Amino acid sequence: MTLVEVHTEINADLQTCFDLARDVDFYQNSLEKPNEIPITGKISGLVEKGDYVTWETNHLILTQHLTLKVTEFVNPVLFVDEMVKGDFKYYRHEHIFKGNANKTLMTDRFYFEPPYGIIGKLFNKIFLEEYMRKLLIARNKALKIKAEDIAERKKKTLEVSIKPGEIIQL
């Protein structure tokens, strides 16, 4: 089994990052060339524990159908999706979030085992593992840009609503 682990530091709050990571609409559009389309199950909005999404994916000139289920969910620090139907022998993606009001560390732990026995293992070592790492990095870069943009807009909105010299009671 292969583990691809990617850490991404984001200058945005924990909840914003968590929600973007589980947003089906954002996920679908997070790559330059959309090549993953939700076709059944939760096809829009934020996934929760127990939700299923079947994705039609087009990677490496192959079109596949992959059904994932959210098996663990602790808002806003963790969700896990696992394959229940598809070509992989094993697929588990842990999305882990740590942070405070202004910064988030997002960790992806993606465990997978390709199909096709020894040929699949060889393909994994030569190509697939690095391809999956680059895919996660690209997706996380898009999430970082979007989350930091949201955080900046929230900050500007807060700055506009607080007038100079105004005292705010908490």
N, C-alpha and C positions, 0 to 999 in steps of 0.2 A: 504494500500500500504506500502511496505517495502522500506527503504533506507539503503543501505550499503555504507558507506563512508570510503575510505582508502587513507591515505596520505603516499607518498613515497619520501624521500629525495635522490637525485641522484647527484653525483659529475660529472656532464657533462652538456654541454650547452643545452639550451632550444630546439633548432632546432633538434639536434640529438635525444633527448627524444621524441619530438613530432612526428618525422618521424618514429621512431621505433614503437610507439604506434599505428600508422595507417598503418603499414606495414603488409599486409595480410600474406606474407610468414613468417615473424617473429612470428606473432600471432599464426599461425598454429603450429609452432614448439616450442612454449614457455613453454610447460609443459613437464614433464618427459615422460609421455605416451601421444603421440599425439592422441587426441580424438575429434578433431574438424577439419573438412576438408571442404574447400570452394568448392562448386560444381557448382554454377552458379553465374553470375554477375561478379564483380571484383574479380577474383580468384587469382590474383598475383599483387604485387606492392603496391603503396601507395593509399589509398582511399582519395577521394575528396568529396566535397559537391555534393549530388545527386546520389552518387554511391550506388548500391545495392550489397549485398553479401548474398548468401544463404549458410548456414553452415549445414553440416551433423554433428551432435554432438552425442557423446556417453557418457552420464553421468548417474550415478546411475542405471546402467544396461539398460537404455532406449536409443534407437536411435531416434533422433528427427531431423526435418528440421526446421531451424529458418532463416527467411529472414529479414535482417537488412538494413536500409537505413541511410546514413549519411545526417542528416537534418540540422545541423548547422556546420559551418566550419570557423574558424578565425586562419589562420596560423601565428605564431606557438603557440597560447595560448588556443585554444578550438576546440574540435569537439565532436559532439553528434551523437550517432547511436541509432535508435529506431526500434523496431520490427514492421514489416508490415504484417508478416505472421508467425505463430508458435503457440506453446501451451500456452505460458503465456497469461494471461488476459491483462497485461501491462508490458512493458519493455522499459526502457530509460537509456542509459549509457552516462553520461557526463564525458569527459576527459578534465581536466583543468590543465594548465601548467603556472607556475610563476617562474621567475628566472633571472639569468644574464649569463655572459660568462662562468662561472665555476660551477654553482650550479642550480639545478632545483627542484622545489617542484611540484610533480605530484599528483593531486587529482582525484580520481575516485569517482563519485557519481552514484551509480547504484540503480535505482528505479525499482521495479518489484512487480507484483501481480501474485501469482500462480493460476492455474486453479483449478477446482474441488471443488468450494464452501467452505463449512466449513471444509471438509477433507483437502483441499489444505491449508487453513489457519492454521490448526493444524499441518500439516506436515511442513509448513514454520517455525512455532515457535519452533517445536521440532528439526528440522534438516536443512532445506533448507537455511535459512538465514545465518547460520554459515558456511555451505558448500560454499555458494557463496562468503562470506568474505574470506575464506581460498583460494578459487580459484583465486580471485583478488590479494591477497597477493603473492601467488606463481607466478602468471604471472608477477606481478610488480617486484618481486625479479629477475626474468630472464631478464626483461627489464633493471633493474638497473645494473646488471652484464655486460650485452652487451654494454650499453651506457657508462659505466665507462671504459670498455676495449677500446672502440672507442676513448674516450677522452684521455686516456693514450697514445694510439698510435699516436694521433694527436700531443700531447705534445712532444713526443719523436721525431717525424718528424720535428717539429719546432725547437727543441733543436739542432738537427743534422744540420739543414740548416743555423743556425746562428753560425758563428765561434766566438770563444772568442775574445773580443776586437772589434768586428765588430759593426759599428754604423748603426742603421736602421732608416731611415726617414719615417715618416708616413704622 
